[in-house]
């Protein structure tokens, strides 16, 4: 049986060769595409790695900058505040006189003695009365000045500077200046005019000494509180005031119903500052009265100073300081908690 071979036409062979060539080209193109894709992926990966390494280097620099500026401050705070505080707690349990290198441990005897110390209790009583007076008067005066100096009147900026300047003066200098004014300046006016008001010994009587100390400290701190209240008043949305005016609210109603609730965060800050400043006050009273007459104007911080550095009872003075620290901390914490709670309610 013979096999019959069918010859394909020339056209068909040409088409078949073209088809094979096209298939080969497609395979070559696919291989080239894969090769190019691999190259692109490698390049993109290298870019990502470079970006990642650059980001990590930026974070590393930021971390190093953070610790470079934070660690020195922490060390200073630790050396100046924290370590002496714990050393003071240790000495409060001893009878150290500031000279003996090996003080005797006496436990809580200094704290028990403090309960019966009439001079310390008198100083604490004066401190509380003084604090109550200056907290109220300084905040009322500072808030009143802030209201007056946010009306857009001529000379407002100059008046703000003038009222703030007393806060810049150091406490000792301020105390000596007002000591001169209250003792010699006012008495000179009294001798000239013959008026009994100016002839009063402002620092020679317990009552006038108390109010003289209050006036000096209010004069120093009211300007600082004024700046805080001014910033809070200027931060109030003007549309609220305009809406109140359209509704026919008077100035007093706008103050009570709109401004005061919005100013409560400022009240929290100012109350905290005045409580802590007044309770810890030392330099102004030290220069102004030094506790005279007869310890009637002695604040508790001055009492601690005299106990340690005048009477050389360092252990007992340390016990007073520890108790006073927790006393002030408790009062300020309660104040912040109460006013913050009021902010939420409003």
Phi, psi and omega in degrees: 000131184264141177273129181265119177266126180263120180279128178280148178292157180299327181294322180291320177298323180294320180294323180294320177295323179293322180295318178295320178297321179294321178295318177298317178299320179297317180296320177296318179297321178296317179297320179294321178297317177298319180296315179296320178298321178296319179296316180298317180296321178296316181295315180296321178296321178294322178296316179299319179297321178295318178296319179296317179294324178293318178297318178297322179293324178295315178299321179297318178295320178296317178298317180295322178294320179301309182290330180296324180269337184275317185300313178301319179295319178296320179295317179297315178298320180295317184286321187272328187249301191292310182297312176300328179297312180289328174296320177298321176298321178296313182293335178293344178263012181233176176253035185300135180254007180089352182241313182296129182280346181231080181291152180274137178281125182237009177070225184263024181296321179297323180290323177292324178293328182297330181296328183257010181276102184293325180293319178293319179294324176295320177296321178294321177297315177298320180298318180293317178294318178298317180297315180299318182292313185286329178297315180291309186292319181295318180290320178295314180293316179297319179292321178296317177296322179296318177297319182290327185265013172245021179267357181076026180283158178296143178077016183297314182296320178296320180292324177299317179297317182297316181288336180276337185304320180303333180291338181283331183292135178296152184298318180295314179298317180298317180297317179293322178298312181288334174297317177296317182295313186285331182268310186260318184295309182291321179294326176296320176296320180296320178294325182285315185269334183079008180283135184293330181300319182278349178270359180289133176285094191294333179246008182257003181229142182303320182289309180291329176296321177297310183288331174296318177295321179296315181299317181297315183288324176296319178299327181283320192261341185298324180295324178294315178295327177302317180297319179296316180292324177298314179299320179291321179294319180290343181273354179288136180296124182296332182296330177293318178294318179296321178296321178295321177296319179295323179284357177089016178287138177283175182295321180291319177296320177298321179295314186283319188272334185244305188290313184299314177299323180286341181267005185297325173301324176292322176298320179300313181295313184293321177295318179297314180298314183292322178298312182292319180296313185292320181293325184265007185300135179221306193295318182296313181292323179301318181277330185280307184234338186054032179088352182287158355276135174056038177074010183286341178243029182271116175282165186292327178296322177292325177297319178296317179300314181293322181298321184275311191261345177259313182265358178058031173259073186294322179296312179294320177297322177295322177297318177298318181295319180296314179297318181294323178301309181292329178294311179295319179299319180295317181295314182292324178295317178296319179297314180295318179298316182293316181288324175296321177296322177295323177301317181295319180295322180288000000 
